[in-house]
Structure formats: structure tokens, C-alpha cells
Amino acid sequence: MSWMDEVVYRPIGVIHSPFKAPQDVPIQATIAEGVAGYVELSMDYVEGLRDLEGFSYLILVYHFHLAQEYSLLVRPFLDKQLHGVFATRAPSRPNPIGLSVVRLTKIETNLLHIQDVDIIDGTPLLDIKPFVPEFDQRKAEKIGWLTGNIDGMHSSRDDGRFAKNSNM
């Protein structure tokens, strides 16, 4: 496979949340504690949910369907300076793929009830993975430009700057 070959993904479901537009969405799942939503999985994939109820948290991989065209330099929510897009979690990126760790509360056939949702209603779901602390947590010695900026995280909300038709 060449690096120039096209890669195509098809959604396996839709993520539902109380957030109808980018504005005011918590910028990370850890800030969205207690925000309820659900995943509506296509019935074609229900068998793949077997044994998932044994996990407390899930990693949702999704498509930022409302993101504007990307720029390689962006001004992220927690800083006023421009940074390379790959040094940020901005949704406007060459491949607008997002991920969130959410709490699984219940599964009913093809509906996964979740909490700690920081995702816009109607977002196409690409994949689900179980969160396993021993696999997924690392102690970071450095957090780059976020050093000194992370304290503002809990009061930060999406202001729409990365949404299609944004003038920011």
C-alpha cells in the first residue's frame, strides 16, 4: 500500500448527546463528567458487543463531521499561540478523527448508554475499543505547550472556531 492510497471508513453507528452544535461542548471527556449520551450501533454490528458490558470505560473513535478544512497551524482552545495541528487535539486536521474515553453504563441490544460525553449529537462512530488502564495509561514526563495552560481546561468550552463556516 502506498502512502498516497485512499483509505475509506464507514460509520458503524451514531453518537447521541445533548450537544447540538460545537459551541459549548466540553473540550475533553474528563471535563464532561456526568454528561449522558448513547451510541446507536448499526444492527449489523450487535454481535461485536459481546462481553463489552464487562468494561467500565470505552474508547470511541469517530469522525469530526462538522470540522472545517484543516490548517497545519492552529490556535487551540487552551492557548493564544499558534501550534502545529499534530501538537494539538483540534478537530480540524488532515484526517478529522476524534477519540474520547467515555463511561459505559448499560447496553440494550444496539444502544450503548454512556456518560462523560464530549461529542456533538449525530457524530458518526467509526470504532469502539475497551479502555484498559494497564494498556492505555502512561505517566507523561512532558506535556509540551500545555504546561501552565492545563489549569484553564475545566472552564474551556468549544467556541466554534473549528466548525464549518466558522469566522474565527
Secondary structure, DSSP 8 states (H G I E B T S, - for coil): --TTS-------EEEE-S--SSTT-BSSGGGSTT-EEEEEE-GGGGGGGTTGGG-SEEEEEEE-TTB----SEE--TT-SS-EEGGGS--S-SSS-EEEEEEEEEEEETTEEEEES--S-TTEEEEEEEE--HHHH----S--GGGTTTGGGGGG-B--STTBTT---
